[in-house]
Amino acid sequence: MQQLALDIGLASGPTLENFHAEGNAQAVAHLRQALDEVLAGAAPMPVYLWGPPGTGKSHLLRAAYEGLRNQGARLGWLDPRMRWPSAFDEHWNAVLLDDVHRYSEAQQAAAFNWFINAMNPACGAPRWVLAAGELPPADLPLREDLRSRVAWGHVFQLQPLDEAGRRGVLQQQARARGLQLSGEVVDYMLSHFSRDLGSQAALLDRLDGFALRRQRAITVPLLKAMLQGG
């Protein structure tokens, strides 16, 4: 793994502040405390976040990554897109493992190695491990030694947002882009497309670019024109 490669995928800069914490306030508060401890040179207990798609697992991991990196921390990151994980780096302050339920055999081997070394005093001061997946630890399709270690520390089940929460997130993301979304547009987005917030964010990104090129306000007809290849 090359640490700089992650920057490409994190250009939008998820943060704990722009995470809609409804139903997940305890997990977010715990992450805030853990980040403070890592930056103070401590190693909090490992944390595993799980929940269905759209509950914000990757957002929180990326927010933790950015928050730590911006304060000078050195980090290991692994997700299923990284086909050839690197060896553990003893200079890391923390290890972040995203979408562990999708790891290949090679990625599972790397994740286990990173986890063991992060907890091993012989490799220097212990490091924090933050992981995320769609399933509770016991149900993860992982090798047993890795599955058991994912369950070592604090485990938080993330709750999906209700209807009002989804609308709030879409409006928040639109405002961050300087966009105005009418209730009609939000209704259409939520009723005609996957309600997964990751999919909705991707749709909003695409719509933002299309509206900019057309120099038009975002409306349902404009959204339909984009989808029809107009």
N, C-alpha and C positions, 0 to 999 in steps of 0.2 A: 504493500500500500504506500502511495505517495500522499503525504498529508495535504499538500497544496491542491490536489485534485478535487478535494471536497469543496473548495471555495466556489467552483463553478456552479454547483447545485444549490448553494446557499445565498445567492445574490440578494434575495428578497429579505433576508435577515429575520427569520422568526424569533420572537422574544417571549419571555414569560409574561411580559406586560400585554402583548397583543394576543395572548391565548385566552379564549373565552372559557373561564374556569367553572362555569355553572355545573354543579354536580361533581366536580373534581378538585374542589378547593383544597382538600387535605393533601392530595398528591402534589399540587403546585406549591403549597406552603412547604412541604417536605423537600422538594427540589430546591427551593430558594435557600433553605437552611444548609442543604448539602453543598451547594455551590459556594456558599460563604465558608464552609469548613474546608473545602478543597483549596480555595484561595488563601486560607490561613495556614496551609501546610498539613492539614489533617486528612484522614482517609475515612469518610463515612462508610457505613454499611452499604453493600451493594443494593441497588434498586432495580426492580423489574416492573415495567408498565405493560399492561395487556388490555385488549379490548378489540371490538370489531373495527373494520375500516371506517375512517372518518371520525374517530374519537380523539385524534390529535396526538397520537404517540410519536410520530416522526417530527411533528412540530416541536414537541417538548424536548426531544433529543437534540434537534438542531438548535433550539434556543439555548440549551445547556452548553452545547459545543461553542456557539458564538459568544455566550456570556463568559465562558472560561477563557477562550482564546483571546478575546479582546482585553483580558487582564493579564495576558502573557503566559497563560498555561500552555503546556505542550500535550497533545492529545492523540490517542489512537481512535480511529473510526473504522467500522466495518459494516457494510450493508450488502445485500445480494448482488448488486451491480459490480462489485469488486471481485473479479474472478480469481485474482492472484494476491491474496493477503500477504502482507510482509511479516517478518519476524517481530516479536515483541521488542519495543524500544524502552530501555530502562530509564530514559529521560522523560517519558510520559508522566503526566500528573493524574490522568484519568483515561479510562477506556470506555467507548460508547459503541454499543452493538444494536443496530436497528434491524427490524424485520427478521428476527432470529428464526421464526417458523419457516422461512424460505431458504435457509442456508444449505449449500451443497456440502458434500463430505469434506472437501478441502476447507471451506469456510468454517465448518464446525470444528475441525481440527485446530484451525488458527484461533477461533474464539476460545476454545478450551485452554490452549497454550497461553493466550493473553490473560485469561481469567486467573489461571494458576500463578503466573508470574506477577500479576498485579497484587495478589495476596501473599506473595512469598517474601519474607523479610530479607532473604539472601540477595534479592534483586533491588534492595534499597527500601526506602519508606513505602508502606502499602499505598496503593492507588485506588481511587474510586472506580467502581464499575456500574454503568447505567445501561440497561438493556430494555428492549421492547419487542413485543410480538402480539399476534392476534389471539393466542390461546393461553390459558393458565399453565403454569410450569409443568404440571403433571401430564398435560395433554400435548405438549410440544413434540413434534416428530424429529427429535434430536437424539444423538447418542446419549446414553444414560448418564455418563459422567458430566457432560455439559448441562443436561437438563437438571440434574440435582444441584449444580452450582448456581444456575439461574434462580433457583428457589431459596438460596442461602439467606438472603437479606430481606429487605422490605418489598412486599409485593402489593401493587395497587391496580385494581381493576378500574379502568377509565369508563365513564358513563357517556353514552351518546347524548347529543343535545336534543332538546324538544323542538317543536316547530318554531317557537319564538326565538330560541337560541340560534337555530340555523339562519333565520332571517337576520338576526343581529350580526352574526359573523359575516354574512354576505355584504351587508350594508357597511360594516366596519372595513372590510377589505376594499370595497368600492371607494370609500372616503379616503383611504390611504393612497389610492391612485388618483385622487382628485375627480372622481366620477360621481354622478347622481344616478341612482337606481330607483325607478318608480316601483310602487308596490306591484303594478301589473307585470313589470319585467321580472321581479323576484318570483312572483307566482308562476310565471311561465318557466323559469329556470328550474324551480323546485318540482314542478308537475310533469315536465317533459324530459328530464335528465336524471341521471343517478343522483341520489340525495347525499352521497358521500361528499364530504366537504372538500376533499382533495380534488375530486372531479369537478365540483362546482368552482373551485378556485382556478382550475385550468381553463374552464369555460369562460370565466370572467377575464382571465388574461388574454385569451383569444379575442373576446369581444372588445376589450379595451383597444387592442391593436387595430382591429377592423374599423371601429368607430373613428380612431385617429386618422387612418388612411382615408376614410370617407369624409372626414370632417363633419360628422353628424352626431347629434345627441343619441344616447342609447335608448332605443325603443324596442317593443316587441317586433314590429316590422323589420327593423334593422337586424335584430337577432335572427329572424327567419331568413333574411337575405343572406346573412353570413353562412348559415347552415345549408343553404341551397347553392352555395358556391358563388354568390353574387359579388 
